[in-house]
């Protein structure tokens, strides 16, 4: 199969008590696993697309045949989103950010607390299922955005630096309908080292003169 379900970088129980063990099992094995299975099934009749990375498929959805475009958008997005999501969390994570992300947050949002409040507020207000993101823009700036369903910002020409899953399957067993509570607790498992790596990747893809700002 061209696309594979990546293993969790930690045990199912590693993010307790923020994210419970049963949620992690269902979320990773069943939900993410289904996105990968459905994506591979959609690409079976298109061998020329099977060698493409999922981000390349999502970056140019218009180049994907119309017959499978929606399936690739939904399941490719689910695969890419979750592959990031597992990595930007870790046991005993959270706390104040360190590294280059601090300067980006201060420049754009003033301070970490204001950034966190804006991020959580955007996530709480999203109607239905989707994601809340900190994304990089082509000019080098960052902003908070939300996307519906499993849409990834890369399809809009934006770079996903970090994002939180707002589908009910990400939090409902523990938090029920209390999405704001989940959003607030999630910061205790954030992996700032991985987020800084993603910020570096974003800056490396900018025009050379922008990358050195």
C-alpha positions as CSV (number, residue, x, y, z in Angstrom):
1,X,0.0,0.0,0.0
2,X,1.4,3.4,-0.9
3,X,0.2,5.0,2.4
4,X,0.6,3.5,5.8
5,X,-0.7,4.1,9.3
6,X,2.2,5.5,11.3
7,X,2.7,4.0,14.7
8,X,2.0,6.2,17.7
9,X,5.2,7.7,19.0
10,X,4.1,6.7,22.6
11,X,1.9,4.2,24.4
12,X,-1.9,4.6,24.2
13,X,-2.0,5.6,27.8
14,X,0.9,8.0,27.6
15,X,-1.2,11.2,27.4
16,X,-3.4,10.3,30.4
17,X,-5.1,12.1,32.1
18,X,-5.5,14.7,29.3
19,X,-6.5,12.1,26.6
20,X,-7.7,8.8,27.8
21,X,-6.4,5.4,26.7
22,X,-9.6,4.2,25.0
23,X,-9.9,7.5,23.0
24,X,-6.3,7.0,21.8
25,X,-7.0,3.4,20.7
26,X,-10.1,4.3,18.8
27,X,-8.8,7.5,17.4
28,X,-5.5,6.1,16.1
29,X,-6.4,2.5,15.1
30,X,-9.9,2.9,13.9
31,X,-10.3,6.5,12.7
32,X,-6.8,7.2,11.3
33,X,-6.6,3.6,10.1
34,X,-9.8,4.1,8.1
35,X,-8.5,7.3,6.5
36,X,-5.4,5.4,5.3
37,X,-7.4,2.4,4.1
38,X,-9.9,4.6,2.2
39,X,-7.2,6.7,0.6
40,X,-5.3,3.7,-0.7
41,X,-8.6,2.2,-2.1
42,X,-9.3,5.5,-3.9
43,X,-5.8,5.4,-5.5
44,X,-6.0,1.8,-6.6
45,X,-7.0,2.6,-10.2
46,X,-4.6,5.5,-10.5
47,X,-1.0,4.1,-10.2
48,X,0.5,7.4,-11.3
49,X,-0.9,9.0,-8.1
50,X,0.2,6.2,-5.7
51,X,3.8,7.4,-5.6
52,X,2.8,11.0,-4.6
53,X,3.1,12.2,-1.1
54,X,-0.3,12.9,0.6
55,X,0.7,16.6,0.9
56,X,1.3,16.8,-2.8
57,X,-2.1,15.4,-3.5
58,X,-3.8,17.9,-1.2
59,X,-1.7,20.8,-2.3
60,X,-3.1,20.5,-5.9
61,X,-6.5,18.8,-5.5
62,X,-7.5,20.1,-9.0
63,X,-5.0,17.7,-10.4
64,X,-6.7,14.8,-8.8
65,X,-9.3,13.1,-11.0
66,X,-12.8,14.3,-10.2
67,X,-14.0,10.7,-9.6
68,X,-11.8,10.4,-6.4
69,X,-11.2,14.1,-5.5
70,X,-13.6,14.2,-2.6
71,X,-12.4,10.9,-1.2
72,X,-8.7,12.1,-1.5
73,X,-9.6,15.4,0.1
74,X,-11.4,13.8,3.0
75,X,-9.2,10.8,3.7
76,X,-5.9,12.2,2.5
77,X,-6.6,15.2,4.8
78,X,-7.5,12.9,7.6
79,X,-4.3,11.0,7.1
80,X,-2.1,14.1,6.9
81,X,-3.8,15.8,9.8
82,X,-3.5,12.9,12.2
83,X,0.1,12.1,11.2
84,X,0.9,15.6,12.5
85,X,-1.4,15.5,15.5
86,X,0.3,12.5,17.1
87,X,3.7,14.0,16.7
88,X,2.8,17.5,18.2
89,X,1.8,15.8,21.4
90,X,3.9,14.0,24.0
91,X,3.8,12.7,27.5
92,X,4.7,15.4,30.1
93,X,4.5,18.1,27.4
94,X,3.0,21.5,27.5
95,X,4.2,24.4,29.6
96,X,5.5,27.6,28.2
97,X,6.8,27.3,24.7
98,X,10.5,27.6,24.0
99,X,12.5,28.1,20.8
100,X,11.7,30.1,17.7
101,X,8.0,29.6,18.1
102,X,8.1,32.1,21.0
103,X,9.2,34.9,18.9
104,X,6.6,34.2,16.2
105,X,3.9,34.1,18.9
106,X,5.1,37.4,20.5
107,X,5.3,39.1,17.1
108,X,1.8,38.2,16.0
109,X,-0.2,37.8,19.2
110,X,1.7,39.7,21.8
111,X,2.2,36.9,24.3
112,X,1.6,33.2,24.7
113,X,-1.5,33.5,26.9
114,X,-3.2,35.7,24.3
115,X,-2.3,33.3,21.6
116,X,-3.6,30.4,23.5
117,X,-6.9,32.2,24.3
118,X,-7.4,33.1,20.7
119,X,-6.6,29.6,19.5
120,X,-9.0,28.0,22.0
121,X,-11.7,30.6,21.2
122,X,-11.5,29.8,17.5
123,X,-11.7,26.1,18.2
124,X,-14.6,26.5,20.6
125,X,-16.6,28.5,18.0
126,X,-16.1,26.2,15.1
127,X,-19.5,24.7,14.2
128,X,-19.5,21.0,13.7
129,X,-16.4,18.9,13.1
130,X,-13.0,20.2,12.0
131,X,-9.7,21.6,13.1
132,X,-8.1,24.7,14.6
133,X,-4.7,25.6,13.3
134,X,-1.7,27.9,13.5
135,X,-0.7,28.3,9.9
136,X,2.1,29.9,8.0
137,X,1.2,32.2,5.1
138,X,3.2,32.7,1.9
139,X,4.5,36.0,3.1
140,X,6.0,34.6,6.3
141,X,3.3,35.6,8.7
142,X,1.3,33.3,10.8
143,X,-2.4,33.3,11.7
144,X,-5.1,31.2,13.4
145,X,-7.6,29.5,11.1
146,X,-10.2,26.8,11.3
147,X,-11.1,24.2,8.6
148,X,-14.2,22.0,8.4
149,X,-14.1,18.2,8.4
150,X,-10.6,16.9,7.5
151,X,-9.6,19.7,5.3
152,X,-5.9,20.6,5.6
153,X,-4.7,24.2,5.2
154,X,-2.1,23.1,2.6
155,X,-5.0,23.0,0.1
156,X,-5.4,26.8,0.6
157,X,-1.7,27.5,0.1
158,X,-1.1,27.7,3.9
159,X,1.4,25.7,6.0
160,X,0.1,23.8,9.0
161,X,2.5,24.6,11.9
162,X,0.2,23.1,14.6
163,X,-3.4,22.0,14.9
164,X,-5.9,20.6,17.3
165,X,-8.5,18.0,16.3
166,X,-12.1,19.2,17.0
167,X,-13.9,16.1,15.9
168,X,-16.0,14.6,18.7
169,X,-14.1,11.3,18.5
170,X,-11.0,13.2,19.7
171,X,-12.5,14.0,23.1
172,X,-16.0,12.8,23.6
173,X,-15.4,9.8,25.8
174,X,-13.7,11.9,28.4
175,X,-15.1,15.4,27.9
176,X,-18.5,14.7,26.4
177,X,-19.8,17.9,24.9
178,X,-17.4,20.1,26.8
179,X,-15.1,21.0,23.9
180,X,-13.7,24.1,25.7
181,X,-12.5,21.9,28.5
182,X,-10.7,19.6,26.1
183,X,-9.1,22.6,24.3
184,X,-7.8,24.0,27.6
185,X,-6.4,20.6,28.8
186,X,-4.8,19.9,25.4
187,X,-2.0,22.4,26.0
188,X,-0.6,20.1,28.8
189,X,0.5,17.5,26.2
190,X,1.8,19.9,23.4
191,X,5.2,19.0,22.0
192,X,6.9,22.3,21.5
193,X,10.1,20.7,20.1
194,X,8.1,19.2,17.2
195,X,6.2,22.4,16.6
196,X,9.5,24.3,16.3
197,X,10.6,21.7,13.7
198,X,7.5,22.4,11.7
199,X,8.1,26.1,12.0
200,X,11.6,25.6,10.7
201,X,10.2,23.6,7.8
202,X,7.8,26.4,7.0
203,X,10.5,29.0,7.0
204,X,12.8,26.9,4.9
205,X,10.2,26.8,2.1
206,X,9.8,30.5,2.0
207,X,11.6,32.7,-0.4
208,X,15.2,33.0,0.7
209,X,14.9,36.7,1.7
210,X,11.8,36.0,3.8
211,X,13.3,33.0,5.6
212,X,15.9,35.2,7.2
213,X,13.5,37.8,8.6
